[in-house]
Amino acid sequence: MLITSKYKIAKRLGASVFEKTQSQKFAIAAERTAKNKKTRGRGPTEFGKQLLEKQKVRLTYGITERQFANYVKEAMSAKGANPAERLHCLLELRLDNVIYRLGLAPTRRAARQMVSHGHITVDGVKTTIPSRRVHIGDVIAVRDGSKGATVFANFAEKFAERPLLSWLTWDAQSMKGGVTAAPTTQTADAAGDLVSVISFYSR
């Protein structure tokens, strides 16, 4: 997905949308912009707030409008489930996101490239589909032929410095792990107000 103006978008949606905008310089510029907005007219409508939250979540995970709408539709149709929690779970269980959460890649964008280039296997089979859904019990690993790649250099040391989320497991030496439980908004920070996102699509 091509993003042409990350700084402009991040000023509207928040620095968390893109990794490159998470800096002190950007924070100062965004704060100045926010102050200027307060002096001009009315604030955003409820619909406007919901739209912003939808865009924030979608761009944080780096997926297209159609993909995101399909996730929301599935979350809203799940029987006996909280739609916002279900949406969060669906997004978190994307393979590229799991790779990012495991610390194999510094960003979700880098995780997508890692999967697309064939470095990752699921249950022993190489996959190149970043959007693939990971299930509890699936074995995720770095392909044997990729373990010596530059992108994985000194991974064991880097992994030791990063806390692992409670719903994931990983062995830095064998470079193998997986998902042990369904992620929730308590075990993995939500990218935005998912209730507002569901409300936006419920109109």
C-alpha positions as a Markdown table, in Angstrom:
| # | Residue | x | y | z |
|---|---|---|---|---|
| 1 | Met | 0.0 | 0.0 | 0.0 |
| 2 | Leu | 1.6 | 3.3 | -1.1 |
| 3 | Ile | 1.5 | 6.2 | 1.3 |
| 4 | Thr | 2.6 | 9.5 | -0.3 |
| 5 | Ser | 2.5 | 12.0 | 2.6 |
| 6 | Lys | 3.1 | 10.2 | 5.9 |
| 7 | Tyr | 3.9 | 13.4 | 7.9 |
| 8 | Lys | 0.7 | 15.1 | 6.7 |
| 9 | Ile | -1.4 | 12.0 | 7.6 |
| 10 | Ala | 0.3 | 11.5 | 10.9 |
| 11 | Lys | -0.5 | 15.1 | 11.9 |
| 12 | Arg | -4.1 | 14.4 | 11.4 |
| 13 | Leu | -4.3 | 10.8 | 12.9 |
| 14 | Gly | -1.4 | 10.7 | 15.4 |
| 15 | Ala | 2.3 | 9.8 | 15.4 |
| 16 | Ser | 1.6 | 6.1 | 16.2 |
| 17 | Val | 0.4 | 5.5 | 12.6 |
| 18 | Phe | 3.9 | 5.5 | 11.1 |
| 19 | Glu | 7.1 | 4.6 | 12.9 |
| 20 | Lys | 9.1 | 7.4 | 11.1 |
| 21 | Thr | 6.9 | 10.0 | 12.7 |
| 22 | Gln | 7.5 | 8.9 | 16.3 |
| 23 | Ser | 10.1 | 11.4 | 17.1 |
| 24 | Gln | 10.5 | 14.5 | 19.3 |
| 25 | Lys | 10.7 | 16.8 | 16.3 |
| 26 | Phe | 7.4 | 15.5 | 14.9 |
| 27 | Ala | 5.7 | 15.7 | 18.4 |
| 28 | Ile | 6.6 | 19.4 | 18.7 |
| 29 | Ala | 5.3 | 20.2 | 15.2 |
| 30 | Ala | 2.1 | 18.2 | 15.9 |
| 31 | Glu | 1.5 | 20.0 | 19.2 |
| 32 | Arg | 1.9 | 23.4 | 17.4 |
| 33 | Thr | -0.6 | 22.3 | 14.8 |
| 34 | Ala | -3.1 | 21.1 | 17.4 |
| 35 | Lys | -2.9 | 24.5 | 19.2 |
| 36 | Asn | -3.6 | 26.3 | 16.0 |
| 37 | Lys | -6.7 | 24.2 | 15.3 |
| 38 | Lys | -8.2 | 25.0 | 18.7 |
| 39 | Thr | -8.4 | 28.6 | 17.7 |
| 40 | Arg | -10.3 | 28.0 | 14.5 |
| 41 | Gly | -14.0 | 27.1 | 14.5 |
| 42 | Arg | -15.7 | 24.1 | 15.9 |
| 43 | Gly | -14.1 | 20.7 | 16.6 |
| 44 | Pro | -14.7 | 17.6 | 14.6 |
| 45 | Thr | -18.2 | 16.0 | 14.6 |
| 46 | Glu | -18.8 | 12.6 | 16.1 |
| 47 | Phe | -18.8 | 11.1 | 12.6 |
| 48 | Gly | -15.5 | 12.9 | 11.9 |
| 49 | Lys | -13.9 | 11.5 | 15.1 |
| 50 | Gln | -15.0 | 8.0 | 14.1 |
| 51 | Leu | -13.6 | 8.4 | 10.6 |
| 52 | Leu | -10.3 | 9.5 | 12.1 |
| 53 | Glu | -10.1 | 6.5 | 14.4 |
| 54 | Lys | -10.9 | 4.2 | 11.5 |
| 55 | Gln | -8.1 | 5.7 | 9.4 |
| 56 | Lys | -5.7 | 5.5 | 12.3 |
| 57 | Val | -6.3 | 1.8 | 13.0 |
| 58 | Arg | -6.2 | 0.9 | 9.3 |
| 59 | Leu | -3.0 | 2.8 | 8.5 |
| 60 | Thr | -1.3 | 1.5 | 11.7 |
| 61 | Tyr | -1.7 | -2.0 | 10.4 |
| 62 | Gly | -0.9 | -0.9 | 6.9 |
| 63 | Ile | -3.9 | -2.5 | 5.1 |
| 64 | Thr | -6.2 | -1.4 | 2.3 |
| 65 | Glu | -9.7 | 0.0 | 2.8 |
| 66 | Arg | -11.2 | -3.2 | 1.3 |
| 67 | Gln | -9.2 | -5.5 | 3.6 |
| 68 | Phe | -10.1 | -3.4 | 6.6 |
| 69 | Ala | -13.8 | -3.3 | 5.8 |
| 70 | Asn | -13.8 | -7.1 | 5.5 |
| 71 | Tyr | -12.2 | -7.5 | 8.9 |
| 72 | Val | -14.9 | -5.2 | 10.4 |
| 73 | Lys | -17.6 | -7.1 | 8.6 |
| 74 | Glu | -16.3 | -10.4 | 10.0 |
| 75 | Ala | -16.0 | -9.0 | 13.5 |
| 76 | Met | -19.5 | -7.6 | 13.5 |
| 77 | Ser | -21.0 | -10.9 | 12.3 |
| 78 | Ala | -19.3 | -13.1 | 14.9 |
| 79 | Lys | -21.9 | -14.5 | 17.2 |
| 80 | Gly | -21.5 | -14.0 | 21.0 |
| 81 | Ala | -18.4 | -11.9 | 20.6 |
| 82 | Asn | -17.6 | -8.3 | 21.4 |
| 83 | Pro | -17.2 | -6.7 | 17.9 |
| 84 | Ala | -14.4 | -4.4 | 19.0 |
| 85 | Glu | -12.4 | -7.1 | 20.7 |
| 86 | Arg | -13.0 | -9.5 | 17.8 |
| 87 | Leu | -11.7 | -6.9 | 15.3 |
| 88 | His | -8.6 | -6.4 | 17.5 |
| 89 | Cys | -8.0 | -10.1 | 17.5 |
| 90 | Leu | -8.3 | -10.4 | 13.7 |
| 91 | Leu | -5.9 | -7.6 | 13.1 |
| 92 | Glu | -3.4 | -8.9 | 15.6 |
| 93 | Leu | -3.4 | -12.4 | 14.2 |
| 94 | Arg | -2.2 | -11.3 | 10.8 |
| 95 | Leu | 1.1 | -13.0 | 10.1 |
| 96 | Asp | 2.9 | -9.7 | 9.4 |
| 97 | Asn | 1.7 | -8.3 | 12.7 |
| 98 | Val | 2.7 | -11.4 | 14.7 |
| 99 | Ile | 6.2 | -11.2 | 13.1 |
| 100 | Tyr | 6.4 | -7.6 | 14.3 |
| 101 | Arg | 5.1 | -8.4 | 17.7 |
| 102 | Leu | 7.7 | -11.2 | 18.1 |
| 103 | Gly | 10.4 | -8.6 | 17.5 |
| 104 | Leu | 11.7 | -10.2 | 14.3 |
| 105 | Ala | 11.1 | -7.0 | 12.4 |
| 106 | Pro | 11.3 | -3.4 | 13.7 |
| 107 | Thr | 8.1 | -2.3 | 12.0 |
| 108 | Arg | 5.0 | -3.9 | 10.5 |
| 109 | Arg | 6.1 | -2.7 | 7.1 |
| 110 | Ala | 9.5 | -4.5 | 7.5 |
| 111 | Ala | 7.6 | -7.6 | 8.7 |
| 112 | Arg | 5.5 | -7.6 | 5.5 |
| 113 | Gln | 8.6 | -7.5 | 3.4 |
| 114 | Met | 10.2 | -10.3 | 5.5 |
| 115 | Val | 7.2 | -12.5 | 4.9 |
| 116 | Ser | 6.9 | -11.5 | 1.2 |
| 117 | His | 10.6 | -12.4 | 0.6 |
| 118 | Gly | 10.0 | -15.9 | 1.9 |
| 119 | His | 12.0 | -15.8 | 5.2 |
| 120 | Ile | 9.1 | -17.2 | 7.3 |
| 121 | Thr | 7.5 | -20.6 | 7.6 |
| 122 | Val | 4.2 | -21.6 | 9.2 |
| 123 | Asp | 4.0 | -25.2 | 10.3 |
| 124 | Gly | 7.1 | -25.9 | 8.3 |
| 125 | Val | 5.8 | -24.5 | 5.0 |
| 126 | Lys | 7.2 | -21.3 | 3.5 |
| 127 | Thr | 4.6 | -18.6 | 3.1 |
| 128 | Thr | 4.8 | -15.3 | 1.3 |
| 129 | Ile | 1.4 | -14.0 | 2.3 |
| 130 | Pro | 1.6 | -11.2 | 5.0 |
| 131 | Ser | -2.1 | -11.2 | 5.6 |
| 132 | Arg | -2.2 | -14.9 | 6.4 |
| 133 | Arg | -4.2 | -15.5 | 9.6 |
| 134 | Val | -2.2 | -17.3 | 12.4 |
| 135 | His | -4.1 | -19.7 | 14.6 |
| 136 | Ile | -3.3 | -20.8 | 18.2 |
| 137 | Gly | -0.9 | -23.7 | 17.9 |
| 138 | Asp | 0.6 | -22.8 | 14.6 |
| 139 | Val | 4.4 | -23.0 | 14.6 |
| 140 | Ile | 6.0 | -19.9 | 13.2 |
| 141 | Ala | 9.7 | -20.0 | 12.4 |
| 142 | Val | 12.5 | -18.4 | 10.4 |
| 143 | Arg | 13.2 | -20.6 | 7.3 |
| 144 | Asp | 16.5 | -22.5 | 7.7 |
| 145 | Gly | 17.9 | -21.0 | 4.6 |
| 146 | Ser | 17.2 | -17.5 | 5.9 |
| 147 | Lys | 18.7 | -17.8 | 9.4 |
| 148 | Gly | 22.1 | -16.5 | 8.2 |
| 149 | Ala | 20.6 | -13.5 | 6.4 |
| 150 | Thr | 21.7 | -10.0 | 7.4 |
| 151 | Val | 18.3 | -9.1 | 8.6 |
| 152 | Phe | 18.5 | -11.7 | 11.4 |
| 153 | Ala | 22.1 | -10.8 | 12.5 |
| 154 | Asn | 22.5 | -10.7 | 16.3 |
| 155 | Phe | 18.8 | -11.5 | 16.7 |
| 156 | Ala | 19.2 | -13.4 | 20.0 |
| 157 | Glu | 20.8 | -10.4 | 21.6 |
| 158 | Lys | 18.2 | -8.0 | 20.3 |
| 159 | Phe | 15.4 | -10.3 | 21.3 |
| 160 | Ala | 16.6 | -10.4 | 24.9 |
| 161 | Glu | 16.1 | -6.6 | 25.1 |
| 162 | Arg | 12.5 | -6.7 | 24.1 |
| 163 | Pro | 9.7 | -8.0 | 26.3 |
| 164 | Leu | 7.5 | -10.7 | 24.7 |
| 165 | Leu | 3.7 | -10.3 | 24.9 |
| 166 | Ser | 1.9 | -12.9 | 27.0 |
| 167 | Trp | 0.1 | -14.5 | 24.1 |
| 168 | Leu | 3.2 | -15.3 | 22.2 |
| 169 | Thr | 6.1 | -17.7 | 22.6 |
| 170 | Trp | 9.5 | -17.7 | 21.0 |
| 171 | Asp | 12.8 | -19.5 | 21.2 |
| 172 | Ala | 15.6 | -17.1 | 20.1 |
| 173 | Gln | 18.1 | -19.9 | 19.5 |
| 174 | Ser | 16.0 | -22.2 | 17.3 |
| 175 | Met | 14.1 | -19.1 | 15.9 |
| 176 | Lys | 10.8 | -20.8 | 16.4 |
| 177 | Gly | 7.6 | -20.0 | 18.3 |
| 178 | Gly | 3.9 | -19.3 | 17.9 |
| 179 | Val | 0.6 | -18.0 | 19.3 |
| 180 | Thr | -0.5 | -19.5 | 22.6 |
| 181 | Ala | -3.7 | -17.5 | 23.2 |
| 182 | Ala | -6.1 | -15.1 | 21.5 |
| 183 | Pro | -4.8 | -11.5 | 21.8 |
| 184 | Thr | -7.0 | -9.0 | 23.6 |
| 185 | Thr | -6.9 | -5.3 | 24.1 |
| 186 | Gln | -5.5 | -6.0 | 27.6 |
| 187 | Thr | -2.6 | -8.1 | 26.2 |
| 188 | Ala | -1.8 | -6.1 | 23.1 |
| 189 | Asp | -2.4 | -2.3 | 22.9 |
| 190 | Ala | -5.1 | -1.3 | 20.5 |
| 191 | Ala | -4.1 | 1.0 | 17.7 |
| 192 | Gly | -7.1 | 3.2 | 18.3 |
| 193 | Asp | -10.7 | 3.5 | 19.6 |
| 194 | Leu | -12.1 | 0.3 | 18.1 |
| 195 | Val | -15.6 | 1.0 | 19.5 |
| 196 | Ser | -15.6 | 4.1 | 17.4 |
| 197 | Val | -14.5 | 2.1 | 14.4 |
| 198 | Ile | -17.4 | -0.3 | 14.8 |
| 199 | Ser | -19.8 | 2.6 | 15.2 |
| 200 | Phe | -18.5 | 4.1 | 12.0 |
| 201 | Tyr | -19.3 | 1.0 | 10.0 |
| 202 | Ser | -22.7 | 0.5 | 11.9 |
| 203 | Arg | -24.1 | 3.7 | 10.4 |
